[in-house]
Amino acid sequence: MLGFLNSIFLPLLVASLIPLLIHLLTRKKLKFVHFSSLRFIQEKERKRMKRLRLKQILLLILRMLIILFIVAAFARPVWRGEMSGSAKAHERTYVIIAMDNSYSMGQESGGIELFTRAKAEASHIISMLTSGDELSIMAFNDEPTLLTEKPTRNFRMAEEMLDTLSLSGGGTNIASAISLALSLSDESKLLNKELYILTDNRASGWRKLVPLREKQPSIRIFAIPFEAETDDNRGIVTLEFPHTILERGKPATVKLLARNYSGKRRNGVLASLSVDGRRVSQASFDRMPAGSESSVNLSFRAPAGGFHSGFAELEEDNLMMDNRYFFVLRVPERIKVLVVGDSESEYLFPKLALNPTGADTSYISVDAINSSRSAGQLLTDYDVLLVSGATTLSDEFISRLTSFVESGGGFLFIASNKSDMDFFQESLFHRLVALEFEKQKPSSGFLTISSFDIEHPIFEPFREIGELPEVHFYWNVRARNYSGYRTIASLSSGDPLILESKAGEGKILIITSGSSREESDIATSALFVPLLHRSVQYLSGNIARFEEPETVSTYITRTIEGVPAGSRLTLAHPGGKQEYLEPVYIGSNIAVKIKPLSTPGIYSIFSGDSLVDMFAVNVPFDESDTEKLDKKQIEKEFPLTFIDPESNIDEFILQARFGKELWKTFLWIAFILTVLELALGSIYRKPKE
């Protein structure tokens, strides 16, 4: 359908009648005089005049059309097809701008971030809006967020909000942005609706568009993809910490896994490791093949006990945000353990496993006493009590032990064939968490470990290999009626090997077989030392661990131990922002749910002024993929139009909104008609008198 943008010029179309008026006003009425001698010539002249009048009429029509097309060109004629909407396409329009603020928009083109270019283009689109139009702005990464709660006509305020928008650490989900835009479009009463998606040209963000393909949107959708000048990008996929005992001051090695997303091989890429703000290690990749993963090892010494944060980093490329991988690790504070047994020979193996050198510099400090002298022993100075090879214990010591556990101490009981299990059953465990014991000797000669909870913290050193070293057990006690306990490892007979429970604020671990040569060969196996270390750390609540990082734009749940009821918890963001958390009490622990975070980095949780938890948040590495989107394929599968950001976007938008402008075509037609008029007039000039 033909329409006009500058309809104010349409009344001037009457100017096309000027040639007709001139013709009528200058026309002369001739007087005919008949001569008999010219009768035969008159018939020939009549035919010639008919041809002349026809040509004059053609010239008149050409001149009228020339003026008509010139005036119409000034009125800016447009042709409205399917993409340009109804005949009222020039009326009020509801515009939605969707700004991609995923971290891949941090790429550069000509020294300028794609995100900066996209914001400038969004401002330009806003400047094209007129009175009566409405505007909504959203930022989207994995999820969309409206900057304007309702459609607004305050375009200056909208531009100010756009200026405050910054990059996030999230990925790209075009489908979520379009879904929100469709909902907003359905709520708008304006007939003309347009969605502008300003994003990069990566395919990863469009993969979730599939569920929307069946929808026929009530809004014209335009995508403006900005392209980086180079695909030179490498990103860290993960950082693997050793599944070994992490002690302060002791060396440890981490494995950095990185991917080369570019189409060219890179050699000698530098990687570094920083802990607590200080660079502690660096190494280079020998080579990084195009499109594949490579690894390099970085070494460091575990710092003092407590929470520590850091990051691994690759050298600079065209996208920096995926070059850092944040992490949090916890090194055990000094743990004081009291070992109790009938004699040194009974508790020698556990004592040596916990502190083989006896040095006071070890993070585990071990004191040992004979059970016969335990009556007056104070337990308040210790974190964990380990009983191994004790026949019985005094009532006074058992009372102190019970209070110690209920007030938060850790208790590790290693059964022995010399222990009076009936005594411990009645005098000790019935006060803590009741169960029954029955001594037995395997009929097959020995038992082995048949199953274990690989997710339990005490087995974390073996999580990578997925199995425990083989151990032979020649003697054990069978636990019965132990419903108050949880089995975390079982023997091949089906009986529990390790049981766990809680009494008051404290934790209990029971190992149902001893460490002497008559009971098992565990003391000489690769299981014994890490098992005791992790058990002591776990019981003291001071366990060494590498905190598995969270990911940007995901919901986070943190479980915190040892926080008093009624504590006020605060989450500290990397940039210094703080927010209060609502705790949920689960027994003696606290769980907090944290909404998706948009910035990668280190986050800390405080109870008052005390640091109680720390975790890292990293970017989703799939956003780093440089694979380019297939525009033609997307346009086939979904009703949208791509706009080249290097093209004349003003003209494209106006054509899409109002139709294809024809003023140039009209001027060309006027020019061609003028040439025809000149040619016709020169050939058929009026004869000279």
Secondary structure, DSSP 8 states (H G I E B T S, - for coil): -EEES-GGGGGGGGGGGHHHHHHHHT---------GGGHHHHHHHHHHHHHHHHHHHHHHHHHHHHHHHHHHHHT-EEE--STT-STTTTS-EEEEEEEE-SGGGG-EETTEEHHHHHHHHHHHHHHT--TT-EEEEEEESSSEEESSSS-BS-HHHHHHHHHT----S----HHHHHHHHHHHHHH---SEEEEEEEEESBGGGGGGGGGGTT---SSEEEEEEE--S----EEEEEEE--SS---TTSEEEEEEEEEE-SSS-B-S-EEEEEETTEEEEEEE-S-B-TTSEEEEEEEEE--SSEEEEEEEEE---S--GGGEEEEEEEE---EEEEEEESSHHHHHHHHHHH-SS--TTSSEEEEEEEGGG-TT---TT-SEEEEES-S---HHHHHHHHHHHHTT-EEEEE--TTS-HHHIIIIIITTSS--EEEEE--TTS-B-EEEE-TTSGGGGGGTTTTS-----BS-EEEEES-TTSEEEEEETTS-EEEEEEEETTEEEEEESS-SSTTTBSGGGSTTHHHHHHHHHHHHHT---EEE--EETTS-EEEEE-S--TT--EEEE-TTS-EEEE-EEEETTEEEEEE----S-EEEEEEETTEEEEEEEEE--GGGG---B--HHHHHHHSS-EE--TTS-HHHHHHHHHH-EE-HHHHHHHHHHHHHHHHHHHHHT-----
